[in-house]
Amino acid sequence: MRNIIEVAGLTKRFGEITAVDHIDFEVRKGEIFGFLGPNGAGKTTTIRILTGIIKPDSGEAIILGYDILRNPLKAKQFIGVVPETANAYIDLTAWQNLMLTAELYGIPKRERHARAERLLKDLGLYQRRNSLVRGFSKGMKQKLILCMALISNPQILFLDEPTTGLDVESARFLRSYVRQLSKQGTTVFLSTHNMEEANKLCDRIAIINHGKIAAIDTPENLKMKSKGLKSIEISFNKPVDVEAIRKVTDASRVEKLGDKIKLHTNKIDETICVLVNYARENNLKIVSLNTLTPSLEDVFIELIKKKHVGAD
């Protein structure tokens, strides 16, 4: 089976608001699939449908051949979920949380012990296995939630903002672990606001806005399609009036970033010539000049600014 998730015409309304508006996409086996969008775009609603928490009004979502609406128990057997907010029982130990989760999945006692031990060691929690979760840091709780999501050996792992609020070291560790899981064959469905995280982790990305899919492609292909977002970053040896730079160029946007000026333009060569002439005429020296391709964040902002039919 090439596609592990298949979504067609998926729609969900809450009163007069259409949160998810006839969306279609598929997730391939073993890939890290990013699902991005601004707040209120429909990300969380889509994930809640795919994980069987809520039912769609129309359309279908197929998980490993099982319709999540008609066969939710079958579909959920293949799913592990790491929600944005840690949901471990804080008055239980890490070990007790894992044993409870494993029991809910019907994993035999001997097997659940072996899996729990391996996961806790992998994520650096084994020495704290008998400690109450109440005393865990946010990073430790996130690692425990990941252990709980993986105890059933799921084929699909849903991650909702997995590194939000984590320190740099913990966030880096979790990203590395997610890459490792993907290499081992686990399909990862990642929802995040962290553009750099999505850019580094994801094989493909879907951007949702106003309940509709605005784009689906690899991070690099998305950037290449946004030709109008090329930019020049320049700094001079003296302070320069941004308005003066704006007047002599045809850049669509000019902004000051620290001691640098960033110009967004389609005409890279012409704009560089104008800037060089401007420096010469005003007795300025160019300290640095770089041409920049669009970042994933630039592409994201461009797409969500477009008008889409659907709910606000």
Secondary structure, DSSP 8 states (H G I E B T S, - for coil): --EEEEEEEEEEEETTEEEEEEEEEEEETT-EEEEE--TTSSHHHHHHHHTTSS--SEEEEEETTEETTT-HHHHHTTEEEE-SS--S-TTSBHHHHHHHHHHHTT--HHHHHHHHHHHHHHTT-GGGTTSBGGG--HHHHHHHHHHHHHTT--SEEEEESTTTT--HHHHHHHHHHHHHHHHTT-EEEEE-S-HHHHHHH-SEEEEEETTEEEEEE-HHHHHHH-GGG-EEEEEESS---HHHHHHHS--SEEEEETTEEEEE-S-HHHHHHHHHHHHHHTT--EEEEEEE---HHHHHHHHHHS--SS--
